[in-house]
Amino acid sequence: MQTPAYECPIEPHYVAPFVHYLPRRVQKRMLRYFTPWGLLQKPQRQQIEEAVDTTRLLRRREMEELFRDCTIITEWLVKGIPKSYVALRQEQGVKG
């Protein structure tokens, strides 16, 4: 399972820098007029609210807690800035 990293400064769903660090009410205002998604698709207020209310990026610690029996691998945007996390589970009894 793969998920975007909260620590990455670019929010991948909206292709916007830093927006996911802001309070949700500010995100909702910014998404419509200051992101490629908002400018190109011109989403309605309900679409924006649903997107913000159902999108949440995970930190590495959260991935480790959710997938305790997996190895968590970090993909890097650049050195020191994670892009995403991948949870890998080795199947028992599978020979590679």
C-alpha positions in Angstrom: 0.0 0.0 0.0 1.3 3.4 -0.9 0.3 6.9 0.4 1.7 10.4 -0.1 3.8 11.6 2.8 2.4 14.4 5.0 6.0 15.8 5.2 6.2 16.5 1.5 5.6 20.2 0.9 3.5 19.5 -2.3 0.0 18.2 -1.7 -0.3 15.6 -4.5 -4.1 15.6 -4.8 -4.3 19.3 -5.6 -0.7 19.8 -6.9 -0.3 22.7 -4.5 2.5 23.6 -2.2 1.9 23.7 1.5 -1.9 23.7 1.4 -2.2 20.6 3.5 -0.4 22.3 6.4 -3.1 25.0 6.7 -6.3 24.8 8.7 -9.2 23.1 6.9 -11.3 26.2 6.6 -8.3 28.0 4.9 -7.7 25.0 2.6 -11.3 25.1 1.4 -10.9 28.8 0.4 -7.5 28.3 -1.2 -8.3 25.2 -3.3 -10.7 26.9 -5.6 -8.6 29.9 -6.6 -4.9 29.0 -5.8 -4.5 25.4 -7.0 -4.3 23.8 -10.5 -7.3 21.6 -9.6 -9.4 24.6 -8.6 -8.4 26.8 -11.6 -8.8 24.1 -14.2 -11.8 22.1 -13.0 -13.6 24.9 -11.1 -15.1 22.6 -8.5 -18.3 23.6 -6.7 -18.3 24.4 -2.9 -19.6 20.9 -2.1 -16.8 19.2 -4.1 -14.2 21.2 -2.3 -15.6 20.5 1.1 -15.8 16.8 0.3 -12.2 16.8 -1.0 -10.8 18.5 2.1 -12.9 16.5 4.5 -11.9 13.1 3.0 -8.3 13.7 2.2 -5.6 13.3 4.9 -1.9 12.6 4.3 -0.1 10.3 6.7 3.1 10.6 8.6 5.6 7.7 8.7 4.7 7.0 12.3 1.1 6.6 11.4 2.0 4.2 8.6 4.0 2.1 11.0 1.1 2.0 13.4 -1.4 1.1 10.7 0.8 -1.6 9.2 2.6 -3.1 12.1 3.4 -6.3 10.3 4.9 -4.5 7.2 8.1 -3.0 6.3 7.7 0.8 5.6 9.8 2.1 2.8 10.2 5.8 2.1 10.3 7.2 -1.4 12.1 10.5 -1.5 11.2 13.7 -3.5 14.8 14.9 -2.8 17.2 14.0 -0.1 15.6 14.7 3.2 12.1 15.3 1.9 9.9 12.2 1.7 7.5 11.9 -1.2 5.5 8.8 -0.1 5.5 5.8 2.1 5.0 2.2 1.0 3.9 -0.7 3.2 5.3 -4.0 2.1 4.2 -7.3 3.6 6.2 -10.5 3.0 3.8 -13.4 2.5 4.5 -16.3 4.8 5.6 -19.4 3.0 6.3 -17.6 -0.3 9.7 -18.3 -1.7 11.3 -15.7 -3.8 
